Amino acid sequence: MVVSSHASAGESAAERRERRSLWWRLGVLAARRRRVILAAWLALVAGSAVLVPGLVERSAAPAVRVEGSGSADAARLLQQGFPQLGGEQMLMVFASATLTDADGPYQRALHDATRAVAARPLVGGVRLLPAVPGQDRRRVYALLGVNGDQRARQEALPSLLRAAGDAAGRASGGRVEVHVVAEGALLTVVKQADLADLRRAELLAVPLSLLTLAAGLGAIGAAVAVLAVAGAVTMTCLGLLGAASLLGVTVNTFMLAVAATVGLGLGLDYALLILLRYRQSRAAGHDRHDAAGAAVATAGRTAAWCALGVALTSAALLVVCTPMIRTMAVAVSVTAVVAAAVAVTLLPALLAAADRWLLRRRAAAPAGGDGWARWARHLMRRPVAYTLACSGALLLAAAPLTGVRLGFDLDRPALAGSDFARGLAHMEADGIASGLAVVLPHPAGTPPVDAFALVATLKDDARVSLATSVDNGRDLTVVTVFTRTSLDDPATTELARQITGRLAPATLPPGQRVYVTGPTVIFADLMDETAAQLGTVIPLVLGCSLVFLLVTFRSVVLPVKAVVMNLLAVLAAFGLLTLATRHLPGLVGAEVDTLVPLLAFTLVFGLSIDYEIFLIHRVAEHYQAHGDNTAAVADGLTHTARPITVAAACMVATFAALLTADSRHLVQLGLTVAVAIVIDATVIRLVLVPALMRLFGDRNWWLPFARHSSR
């Protein structure tokens, strides 16, 4: 018999409280006004879809320069005091298969190409470089100074390359080609590679998630509904980014990647949780409206708290002085809020509209399933053994982390075939593999800095192929250095550090300020800042999580346990990633990208809070009603095991799809997050957490100075 929307005499006190809550009213309202809500969300998603193609075109590569770093200060000084060298120094590579630099057509190609480029906006100057010993005579190099901010330089790069290539091609009859190698060129290639990787990953993740949902829910209609909600989350987030970009906000491809991946994952998580509570209420005899109200009042409220937890942990990344990392924090926080909003408004309307297709086609199983109930009873009888076994396994998995090697990998396989890669190959073959600019400011009106000894010392260094100095005649001397070592070679980074730490102080006038910039130094500063901020971000994330869970659970023991368990899962995942770099370098690389630990740690910690709240909220419901901790833990595990495992399986499918990427940083991120979620949803959430809660007993709910801490 269907229960009416009015309170019945047999309702429990908890159900009566739920009926009086705003969450219940929101769910019922969404179900009753489903046509209006569905139409409104359909219009919003359609509008977002219209904005996405333009967003992809307008999106910029992530900004990698660290605010306040030595390389950023050097670039600023160069742009202000030496416009000829610009804020970024690009290298034009002229190459021919048949002509040498002494041939007439080659000389005309050089003249016409440099003249065409010099006339372009933002270009400060073009200077041909002298040949270095061993350089192939079929290749010539020119230093190109480009001004403007990163976005302006990247937008100008295709036209610069086209102008140079067209002029050289006409002058040489197509026998001289031109490549441009620079920070901006590299970031542009990475942007294109990442977008291609993400498109491929999404195409793989969606059908995998659909199959996982269909198998876990037992109804294809339910699977489609959950996936539709996740798709709405992703599209809405991208639409918001598209609208922001139209208003002049710089949106980078890293934000797109986060919005697409995290949006799909969180949307699946929250929709699945609410759907299962809806089906449970329908099985108990409630009508569609009451079932939607009950689902939003319980699971919807949980999803909203989860979203708040994800947003708070991600906000910790705002302390990092790198725009790329900060944009990730903003993207994750916005995505979490959107996912919660979609889950508590669109989903109940969709559930009420598609009710007949959501239920299982076979006889309903007992709540939570007999298998999970048996496992819960078994675990409650042997909590010590399982706690010791799982803790030991996690510590063993984390052990390789002691030998982790962090570094910067140029990721050449992902760059293969690009104009940047072809130009870089020529540079490395000729011993002009990377460039550094040593910036030496001096008071206006004083003579140039005496850099003769520094230049001589650099020329004697086996790593250096070319070193020259020039002054702007006012307040800035610049030493231009080209190295035989590649821009991702640690030897190049070490040379830059030796210039500022040892060579410059020993050869320049006392007290002379020294700044060094160039692609190698810019990426080294990014890696250094990221590694340094791990010591700030990790405690901040842990602290935010602890305070948030303390407020959520009104307990001291549960938040501390949750933070320790989440930390164990993350460390185990990083330990396994370290192991993969040793034994599978062809797949994940030989070193852990320095950005991955910071990003993966924050992301995984936010997602882990979801599963913790899923489980503990259900345990707390039973404990508040009956006061029996062991029974509450068993009941919570029984009822949340399936949603946690199905949601985790979908999340794993989403991030595991990144293993198909060509970019190793995406492979490492996908592997780390997928492994961490597997560990969290199985070893942590289904074994360790309930086993520890069984051992702690009523102390789980202890809260100082609170008379009714269990509530």
Secondary structure, 3 states (H helix, E strand, C coil): CCECCCCCCCCCHHHHHHHHCHHHHHHHHHHHCHHHHHHHHHHHHHHHHHHHHHHHHHCECCCCCCCCCHHHHHHHHHHHHCCCCECEEEEEEEEECCCCCCCHHHHHHHHHHHHHHHCCCCEEEEEECCCCCCCCCCEEEEEEEECCCHHHHHHHHHHHHHHHHHHHHHHHCCCEEEEEECHHHHHHHHHHHHHHHHHHHHHHHHHHHHHHHHHHHCCHHHHHHHHHHHHHHHHHHHHHHHHHHHCCCCCEHHHHHHHHHHHHHHHHHHHHHHHHHHHHHHHCCECHHHHHHHHHHHHHHHHHHHHHHHHHHHHHHHHCCCHHHHHHHHHHHHHHHHHHHHHHHHHHHHHHHCHHHCCCCCCCCCCCCHHHHHHHHHHHHCHHHHHHHHHHHHHHHHHHHHHCCEECCCCHHHHCCCHHHHHHHHHHHHCCCEEEEEEEECCCCCCCCCCHHHHHHHHCCCCEEEEEEEECCCCEEEEEEEECCCCCCHHHHHHHHHHHHHHHHHHCCCCCCCEEECHHHHHHHHHHHHHHHHHHHHHHHHHHHHHHHHHHHCCCHHHHHHHHHHHHHHHHHHHHHHHHHHHCHHHHCCCEECHHHHHHHHHHHHHHHHHHHHHHHHHHHHHHHHCCHHHHHHHHHHHHHHHHHHHHHHHHHHHHHHHHCCCHHHHHHHHHHHHHHHHHHHHHHHHHHHHHHHHHHHHHHCCCCCCCCCC
